[in-house]
Amino acid sequence: MIYPANNLVKKMSGTAGLAALLILVSGCQTTFRTVDERFMAQPATHRQVQILPAWFEGAGNIDHTLTTNELQALCQRAGNDLVNAVQTELQAKGYRVIGPAQIWRTNEMPGWLVAEVGPPLEVVRIDFCKNLLGQFPVTAAGESLAVRTNTTRGFVRYMATANPARLEHNPFHYQMTSSLTNVLARYGGTNAQAILLVDSKVFFESPHYEAKRTLWNFTGGGLLATTEVGVNLAVIAVAVLSGAGSAPVPIWVDPFWHSSNSLQHSIALVDARTCEVLWLNRRDFKRKDPRDAAALAETVAETIADLPSLRSN
């Protein structure tokens, strides 16, 4: 016979165990944070931000519907829309932007500035894009770094991975190269408390290719997609049965470049004094037209959505 008191104790014990598990999972999410906890404690100490000249790359389908000159004009306009969107979003979050926000275009800048700032700025770009972001390979799903590192899935992966070397790297013990300090001294950003690094890529699909892709999607594309899923599942199954340590790279993954209209933003906030990374994110956006200033601004807003707001501070 089960007494009511015993039954109540069992129910409470089960509830407490579930609550403890949820607390454990939520608490361990900080293992893979993309925001430095010291920065989160006092974000207002980095209110004054200097946006370093943004790196911007554009490409597209060159054909009779999109000429080289048209592509250059589109890149020019998209680059300007990008820095305007970044500055607007920072100000909306309560940051004070010091100095102008601009794209790094050597053909439009004074020769002395290119000569003095260009070499150390290129070192900073290599450090940012290769040494730091290179630790986070681009996935086919185009997930943000925040999603990949801060979620419960990150905790589950942490618990299931016996080899710590396979865990995703925590960027917030990372210090940028001293070339960043050199750039600030020469560029005039010495009054800033934080530096924003922006590296963006866009791809313009020509009207001709867009029409071909649309037609293909309504004809053989569906069958190929089904075949692709089947082949990838078979490859993964073979790898699992053979005891492979990690899943193979999927076949026929649609690359970022030379595809449909796409954007990619890599943005980081860095302490101006110590050159330590405070915040970091990268997002890929497929089927987003860089020609549309509103769509481009939307992608920028999504990329820096989890950057702490200072409006209430």
C-alpha positions as CSV (number, residue, x, y, z in Angstrom):
1,M,0.0,0.0,0.0
2,I,1.3,3.4,-1.0
3,Y,0.6,6.1,1.5
4,P,-0.3,9.7,0.3
5,A,2.7,11.1,2.0
6,N,5.1,8.7,0.2
7,N,3.4,9.4,-3.1
8,L,3.8,13.1,-2.5
9,V,7.5,12.7,-1.7
10,K,8.1,10.7,-4.9
11,K,6.4,13.4,-7.0
12,M,8.4,16.2,-5.3
13,S,11.6,14.2,-5.8
14,G,10.9,13.8,-9.5
15,T,10.1,17.4,-9.9
16,A,13.2,18.5,-8.0
17,G,15.3,16.2,-10.1
18,L,13.9,17.7,-13.3
19,A,14.4,21.2,-12.0
20,A,18.0,20.4,-11.1
21,L,18.7,19.0,-14.5
22,L,17.2,22.1,-16.2
23,I,19.3,24.4,-13.9
24,L,22.4,22.4,-14.7
25,V,21.8,22.6,-18.5
26,S,21.1,26.3,-18.4
27,G,24.0,27.0,-16.1
28,C,26.5,25.1,-18.3
29,Q,25.6,27.1,-21.4
30,T,28.1,29.7,-20.3
31,T,30.8,27.1,-21.2
32,F,30.6,28.2,-24.8
33,R,29.6,31.9,-24.5
34,T,30.2,34.3,-27.3
35,V,30.1,37.2,-24.9
36,D,32.8,37.9,-22.3
37,E,31.3,37.7,-18.8
38,R,33.4,40.6,-17.6
39,F,32.0,42.7,-20.4
40,M,28.5,41.6,-19.6
41,A,28.9,42.7,-16.0
42,Q,29.8,46.3,-16.9
43,P,29.0,46.9,-20.6
44,A,28.7,50.6,-20.2
45,T,32.4,50.9,-19.6
46,H,32.7,50.3,-23.4
47,R,30.1,52.8,-24.5
48,Q,32.4,54.8,-26.8
49,V,33.1,52.7,-29.9
50,Q,35.3,53.3,-32.9
51,I,34.2,51.4,-36.0
52,L,37.4,50.4,-37.8
53,P,37.2,50.8,-41.6
54,A,35.0,47.8,-42.6
55,W,36.3,45.1,-44.9
56,F,33.8,44.4,-47.7
57,E,33.9,42.0,-50.6
58,G,31.3,41.7,-53.3
59,A,30.9,39.2,-56.2
60,G,28.2,38.3,-58.6
61,N,27.2,36.5,-61.8
62,I,28.7,38.6,-64.7
63,D,26.5,38.2,-67.8
64,H,24.3,40.2,-70.1
65,T,22.0,41.0,-67.3
66,L,24.7,42.1,-64.8
67,T,27.8,43.8,-66.2
68,T,31.0,44.5,-64.4
69,N,30.3,48.2,-64.1
70,E,26.8,47.4,-62.7
71,L,28.3,45.0,-60.2
72,Q,30.8,47.7,-59.0
73,A,28.0,50.2,-58.5
74,L,26.0,47.6,-56.5
75,C,29.0,46.9,-54.3
76,Q,29.6,50.6,-53.8
77,R,26.0,51.2,-52.7
78,A,25.8,48.0,-50.6
79,G,29.0,48.9,-48.8
80,N,27.6,52.3,-47.8
81,D,24.3,50.8,-46.7
82,L,26.3,48.3,-44.6
83,V,28.3,50.9,-42.6
84,N,25.2,53.0,-42.2
85,A,23.3,50.0,-40.8
86,V,26.1,49.1,-38.4
87,Q,26.3,52.6,-37.1
88,T,22.5,52.9,-36.7
89,E,22.2,49.7,-34.8
90,L,25.1,50.6,-32.4
91,Q,23.5,53.9,-31.7
92,A,20.1,52.3,-31.2
93,K,21.7,50.1,-28.5
94,G,23.1,53.1,-26.7
95,Y,26.7,53.1,-27.9
96,R,28.4,56.3,-28.9
97,V,30.1,56.0,-32.3
98,I,33.4,57.9,-32.5
99,G,34.4,59.2,-35.9
100,P,32.9,58.2,-39.3
101,A,32.0,54.7,-40.3
102,Q,33.3,53.7,-43.7
103,I,34.4,50.9,-46.0
104,W,38.1,50.4,-46.5
105,R,38.5,51.4,-50.1
106,T,42.1,52.2,-51.0
107,N,41.1,53.9,-54.3
108,E,39.0,56.4,-52.5
109,M,41.3,57.2,-49.6
110,P,44.3,59.6,-49.3
111,G,47.6,58.0,-50.2
112,W,49.2,58.8,-46.8
113,L,46.3,57.0,-45.0
114,V,46.6,53.9,-47.2
115,A,50.4,53.8,-46.7
116,E,50.2,54.2,-42.9
117,V,47.1,52.3,-42.0
118,G,46.9,49.8,-44.8
119,P,49.7,47.3,-43.7
120,P,48.8,47.1,-40.0
121,L,45.1,47.0,-40.9
122,E,45.7,44.0,-43.2
123,V,47.5,42.2,-40.3
124,V,44.4,42.9,-38.1
125,R,42.1,41.4,-40.8
126,I,44.2,38.2,-41.0
127,D,44.2,38.0,-37.2
128,F,40.4,38.5,-37.1
129,C,39.3,36.4,-40.1
130,K,41.9,33.6,-40.0
131,N,43.2,33.3,-36.5
132,L,40.0,34.0,-34.6
133,L,37.1,33.2,-36.9
134,G,39.1,30.3,-38.5
135,Q,38.4,28.4,-35.2
136,F,34.7,28.4,-36.2
137,P,34.3,26.8,-39.6
138,V,31.3,28.0,-41.6
139,T,28.5,25.4,-41.5
140,A,26.1,24.5,-44.3
141,A,23.2,25.7,-42.1
142,G,24.8,29.2,-41.7
143,E,24.2,29.2,-37.9
144,S,25.3,32.2,-35.9
145,L,28.1,31.6,-33.5
146,A,25.8,32.5,-30.6
147,V,23.5,29.6,-31.6
148,R,26.3,27.2,-32.0
149,T,28.0,28.0,-28.7
150,N,25.4,29.2,-26.2
151,T,22.5,26.7,-26.6
152,T,21.7,23.6,-24.7
153,R,23.0,21.7,-27.7
154,G,26.4,23.0,-26.8
155,F,26.1,21.6,-23.3
156,V,24.9,18.2,-24.7
157,R,27.9,18.1,-27.0
158,Y,30.2,19.0,-24.1
159,M,28.8,16.1,-22.0
160,A,29.0,13.7,-24.9
161,T,32.5,14.6,-26.0
162,A,35.3,12.7,-24.3
163,N,38.1,14.6,-26.1
164,P,38.3,18.2,-25.0
165,A,40.2,19.1,-28.1
166,R,37.1,18.6,-30.2
167,L,35.1,21.2,-28.2
168,E,34.5,24.5,-29.9
169,H,37.0,27.1,-28.9
170,N,36.0,29.9,-26.4
171,P,37.2,33.1,-28.1
172,F,37.2,35.2,-25.0
173,H,40.6,34.4,-23.8
174,Y,41.8,35.7,-27.2
175,Q,43.8,38.9,-27.6
176,M,44.1,40.6,-31.0
177,T,47.5,41.4,-32.4
178,S,49.3,44.6,-31.4
179,S,48.7,45.9,-35.0
180,L,45.3,46.9,-33.8
181,T,46.8,49.4,-31.4
182,N,49.0,50.7,-34.3
183,V,45.9,51.2,-36.5
184,L,44.1,53.1,-33.7
185,A,47.1,55.4,-33.2
186,R,47.3,56.2,-36.9
187,Y,43.6,56.3,-37.6
188,G,42.7,58.5,-34.7
189,G,40.6,56.2,-32.5
190,T,42.6,56.7,-29.3
191,N,39.6,58.0,-27.4
192,A,37.5,54.9,-28.0
193,Q,36.8,52.4,-25.2
194,A,36.0,49.6,-27.7
195,I,36.7,48.8,-31.3
196,L,34.2,47.2,-33.7
197,L,35.6,45.0,-36.4
198,V,33.3,44.3,-39.4
199,D,34.0,42.0,-42.3
200,S,31.2,41.4,-44.8
201,K,30.8,39.5,-48.0
202,V,27.9,39.8,-50.4
203,F,26.9,37.9,-53.6
204,F,24.6,39.4,-56.3
205,E,22.7,36.9,-58.3
206,S,22.1,38.2,-61.9
207,P,18.5,38.3,-63.1
208,H,19.5,35.7,-65.7
209,Y,20.7,33.2,-63.1
210,E,17.8,34.0,-60.8
211,A,15.4,33.0,-63.6
212,K,17.3,29.8,-64.3
213,R,17.4,28.9,-60.6
214,T,13.7,29.5,-60.2
215,L,12.9,27.3,-63.2
216,W,15.2,24.6,-61.9
217,N,13.5,24.6,-58.5
218,F,10.2,23.9,-60.2
219,T,11.5,21.1,-62.4
220,G,14.5,18.9,-61.5
221,G,15.6,20.6,-58.3
222,G,13.2,18.8,-56.1
223,L,14.3,15.4,-57.3
224,L,18.0,16.3,-56.9
225,A,17.4,17.6,-53.4
226,T,15.7,14.3,-52.5
227,T,18.7,12.4,-54.0
228,E,21.1,14.6,-52.1
229,V,19.5,13.9,-48.8
230,G,19.5,10.1,-49.5
231,V,23.2,10.1,-50.5
232,N,24.3,12.2,-47.5
233,L,22.4,9.9,-45.1
234,A,24.0,6.9,-46.7
235,V,27.5,8.4,-46.4
236,I,26.9,9.3,-42.8
237,A,25.6,5.8,-42.0
238,V,28.7,4.2,-43.5
239,A,30.9,6.5,-41.5
240,V,29.1,5.6,-38.3
241,L,29.3,1.9,-39.0
242,S,33.0,2.1,-39.7
243,G,33.6,3.9,-36.4
244,A,34.6,7.3,-37.9
245,G,35.3,9.9,-35.2
246,S,33.2,12.6,-36.8
247,A,30.6,12.9,-39.5
248,P,32.0,13.5,-43.1
249,V,31.4,16.7,-44.9
250,P,28.0,16.5,-46.7
251,I,28.0,16.1,-50.4
252,W,26.7,18.9,-52.7
253,V,26.5,21.5,-50.0
254,D,25.5,24.8,-51.6
255,P,28.5,27.1,-51.0
256,F,28.1,30.7,-49.9
257,W,29.8,32.1,-53.0
258,H,28.5,31.7,-56.6
259,S,25.0,30.9,-55.4
260,S,21.8,32.9,-54.9
261,N,21.7,36.4,-53.4
262,S,23.6,36.1,-50.1
263,L,25.3,38.0,-47.3
264,Q,27.8,37.1,-44.6
265,H,28.6,39.4,-41.6
266,S,31.5,38.8,-39.2
267,I,31.5,41.4,-36.4
268,A,33.5,41.6,-33.2
269,L,33.8,44.1,-30.3
270,V,37.3,44.4,-28.9
271,D,38.6,46.2,-25.9
272,A,40.6,49.2,-27.1
273,R,43.1,49.1,-24.3
274,T,43.8,45.4,-23.9
275,C,42.8,44.2,-27.4
276,E,40.8,41.4,-25.9
277,V,37.7,40.2,-27.7
278,L,34.5,41.2,-25.8
279,W,31.8,40.0,-28.2
280,L,31.8,38.0,-31.4
281,N,29.3,36.7,-34.0
282,R,29.1,35.6,-37.6
283,R,25.9,35.1,-39.6
284,D,25.2,33.8,-43.1
285,F,22.1,34.9,-44.9
286,K,20.9,33.0,-47.9
287,R,18.2,34.4,-50.2
288,K,18.8,37.9,-49.0
289,D,19.3,40.5,-51.7
290,P,22.2,42.9,-50.9
291,R,20.5,45.4,-53.3
292,D,17.8,46.0,-50.8
293,A,19.0,48.4,-48.1
294,A,16.2,47.4,-45.7
295,A,17.1,43.7,-46.1
296,L,20.8,44.4,-45.5
297,A,20.0,46.5,-42.4
298,E,17.8,43.6,-41.2
299,T,20.7,41.1,-41.5
300,V,23.0,43.5,-39.6
301,A,20.5,43.9,-36.8
302,E,20.1,40.1,-36.5
303,T,23.9,39.7,-36.4
304,I,24.4,42.0,-33.5
305,A,21.1,41.3,-31.8
306,D,22.7,39.8,-28.7
307,L,25.3,42.6,-28.3
308,P,24.3,44.0,-24.9
309,S,22.2,47.1,-25.0
310,L,23.2,50.2,-23.0
311,R,19.9,52.0,-23.1
312,S,19.0,51.0,-19.6
313,N,22.4,51.7,-18.2
